[in-house]
Amino acid sequence: MEQQQEIINNYLSKDGRSLNWKKFVNDIEEGINQSNLENSVAPSLVNTSRSRHSSTIDNFGFKSLFSRINKYLCYRGDSIRKCYKDFDIHNMGRVSESQFYRAFPNIHDITDSEISALANCYKCSNYPGFIDYFALEKDMQAIKDKEENINLNQSGFIRIDNLDLYLHKHPLLNPFKE
């Protein structure tokens, strides 16, 4: 009760009838204002629902699965986000478990058990029954980037994005040159 009253007094407006919610929200977004609180708050969030570590990908053995999905989506010019766009109208990154299974790309060499393992791995801890497909897409992109870097390093070639080089068997004819 004492701490609540301190917080209320800290954000009370000058007239004393309302709270300054903008200041309150800004302090929460920056980290709680600890000037009037006795107990200190953790400096940062340890784990959020969207954060994934590459070790989880390695532990569950999803690298080969992600490679197969990436090849299929690259061939089709598609992405995971596009697959779930119809079910996630607010673009929150979450779909229900049944929507996850229905909208998952129909890839012939991926089994139902592999899709179930993906669904179990990417379940939202804050929202029961929902799958975080943004985290799935982020991990798949990380695997795709790693594979591209490995392939470039193994081939011995340097990747050049914009190179304008024209080789002609015969010299070009210039109509303005005499």
C-alpha positions as CSV (number, residue, x, y, z in Angstrom):
1,M,0.0,0.0,0.0
2,E,2.8,2.3,0.9
3,Q,4.6,1.7,-2.5
4,Q,1.4,2.2,-4.4
5,Q,0.8,5.5,-2.7
6,E,4.3,6.6,-3.6
7,I,3.8,5.7,-7.2
8,I,0.4,7.5,-7.3
9,N,2.0,10.6,-5.7
10,N,4.8,10.5,-8.2
11,Y,2.5,10.6,-11.2
12,L,-0.3,12.7,-9.8
13,S,-1.1,15.9,-11.8
14,K,-0.7,19.4,-10.4
15,D,-4.4,19.7,-9.7
16,G,-4.3,16.4,-7.8
17,R,-7.4,15.0,-9.5
18,S,-5.8,12.9,-12.3
19,L,-2.6,10.9,-13.1
20,N,-0.1,11.9,-15.7
21,W,-0.3,8.7,-17.7
22,K,2.2,9.9,-20.4
23,K,5.0,10.2,-17.8
24,F,4.0,6.9,-16.3
25,V,4.1,5.1,-19.7
26,N,7.5,6.7,-20.6
27,D,9.0,5.6,-17.3
28,I,7.8,2.1,-17.8
29,E,9.2,2.0,-21.4
30,E,12.6,3.3,-20.3
31,G,12.7,1.1,-17.3
32,I,10.9,1.7,-14.0
33,N,11.9,5.0,-12.3
34,Q,13.7,3.7,-9.3
35,S,14.1,7.0,-7.5
36,N,11.2,6.5,-5.1
37,L,11.2,2.7,-4.9
38,E,13.1,0.7,-2.3
39,N,13.4,-2.6,-4.2
40,S,15.4,-2.4,-7.4
41,V,14.1,-3.9,-10.6
42,A,16.1,-6.2,-12.9
43,P,18.0,-4.0,-15.4
44,S,16.7,-5.8,-18.4
45,L,14.3,-8.6,-19.3
46,V,16.0,-11.9,-19.2
47,N,13.7,-13.7,-21.6
48,T,10.8,-12.6,-23.7
49,S,8.4,-14.7,-25.7
50,R,10.0,-13.7,-29.0
51,S,13.7,-14.2,-28.1
52,R,15.2,-17.5,-29.2
53,H,18.7,-18.6,-29.0
54,S,20.5,-20.5,-31.8
55,S,21.2,-23.3,-29.3
56,T,17.5,-24.2,-29.2
57,I,17.7,-24.7,-32.9
58,D,20.7,-27.0,-32.5
59,N,19.3,-28.9,-29.6
60,F,16.1,-29.8,-31.4
61,G,17.8,-30.6,-34.7
62,F,15.8,-28.2,-36.8
63,K,18.7,-27.2,-39.1
64,S,17.9,-29.8,-41.8
65,L,14.2,-29.1,-41.4
66,F,14.7,-25.4,-41.8
67,S,16.9,-26.0,-44.8
68,R,14.2,-28.0,-46.5
69,I,11.5,-25.4,-45.7
70,N,13.8,-22.5,-46.9
71,K,14.5,-24.3,-50.2
72,Y,10.8,-24.8,-50.8
73,L,9.8,-21.3,-49.9
74,C,12.7,-19.8,-51.9
75,Y,11.6,-21.8,-54.9
76,R,8.1,-20.6,-54.6
77,G,9.1,-17.0,-53.8
78,D,7.1,-17.3,-50.5
79,S,7.8,-16.7,-46.8
80,I,6.4,-18.0,-43.5
81,R,4.9,-14.6,-42.8
82,K,3.0,-14.7,-46.1
83,C,1.6,-18.2,-45.3
84,Y,0.1,-17.0,-42.0
85,K,-1.0,-13.5,-43.2
86,D,-4.6,-14.5,-43.6
87,F,-4.9,-15.8,-40.1
88,D,-3.0,-13.0,-38.4
89,I,-4.9,-9.9,-39.5
90,H,-3.3,-7.7,-36.8
91,N,0.2,-8.8,-37.7
92,M,1.0,-9.8,-34.1
93,G,3.1,-12.8,-35.0
94,R,0.8,-15.3,-33.3
95,V,-1.7,-17.8,-34.7
96,S,-3.7,-20.6,-33.0
97,E,-2.3,-24.1,-33.2
98,S,-4.9,-25.3,-35.6
99,Q,-4.3,-22.3,-37.9
100,F,-0.5,-23.1,-37.7
101,Y,-1.2,-26.6,-39.0
102,R,-3.6,-25.4,-41.7
103,A,-1.5,-22.6,-43.1
104,F,1.9,-24.5,-43.0
105,P,3.3,-24.9,-46.5
106,N,2.4,-28.3,-48.0
107,I,5.9,-29.7,-48.4
108,H,5.9,-33.4,-49.4
109,D,9.1,-34.4,-47.6
110,I,8.1,-32.9,-44.2
111,T,6.2,-35.2,-41.9
112,D,3.4,-34.4,-39.5
113,S,5.7,-35.2,-36.5
114,E,8.2,-32.6,-37.7
115,I,5.5,-30.0,-37.9
116,S,4.2,-31.0,-34.5
117,A,7.8,-30.6,-33.1
118,L,8.0,-27.1,-34.6
119,A,4.6,-26.2,-33.1
120,N,5.7,-27.4,-29.6
121,C,9.0,-25.5,-29.8
122,Y,7.4,-22.2,-30.9
123,K,4.4,-22.2,-28.5
124,C,3.8,-18.8,-26.9
125,S,4.4,-19.0,-23.2
126,N,2.2,-15.9,-22.6
127,Y,-0.6,-17.0,-24.8
128,P,-1.6,-20.7,-24.4
129,G,-2.8,-22.4,-27.6
130,F,-0.9,-19.9,-29.8
131,I,2.2,-20.4,-31.9
132,D,4.8,-17.6,-32.4
133,Y,5.5,-17.8,-36.2
134,F,7.6,-14.6,-36.1
135,A,10.2,-16.4,-34.0
136,L,10.0,-19.3,-36.4
137,E,10.7,-17.0,-39.3
138,K,13.5,-15.3,-37.5
139,D,15.2,-18.6,-36.7
140,M,14.7,-19.8,-40.3
141,Q,16.3,-16.6,-41.6
142,A,19.3,-17.1,-39.3
143,I,19.8,-20.6,-40.6
144,K,19.5,-19.4,-44.2
145,D,22.1,-16.6,-43.6
146,K,24.5,-19.1,-42.0
147,E,24.1,-21.5,-44.9
148,E,24.8,-18.8,-47.5
149,N,27.9,-17.7,-45.6
150,I,29.2,-21.3,-45.4
151,N,28.5,-21.9,-49.1
152,L,30.3,-18.7,-50.1
153,N,33.3,-19.6,-47.9
154,Q,33.6,-23.2,-49.2
155,S,33.3,-22.3,-52.8
156,G,36.3,-20.0,-52.8
157,F,34.4,-17.3,-54.6
158,I,33.6,-13.8,-53.5
159,R,30.0,-12.7,-53.7
160,I,29.7,-9.5,-55.7
161,D,26.2,-8.0,-55.8
162,N,26.4,-5.3,-58.4
163,L,28.9,-5.9,-61.2
164,D,28.5,-4.3,-64.6
165,L,31.0,-6.0,-66.9
166,Y,30.4,-6.5,-70.6
167,L,32.7,-8.6,-72.7
168,H,32.3,-8.5,-76.5
169,K,33.9,-10.6,-79.1
170,H,34.0,-7.6,-81.5
171,P,34.5,-4.0,-80.6
172,L,31.4,-1.9,-80.3
173,L,30.5,0.3,-83.2
174,N,30.2,3.9,-82.3
175,P,28.1,5.8,-84.9
176,F,29.4,9.1,-83.7
177,K,33.1,8.2,-84.2
178,E,34.5,8.9,-87.6
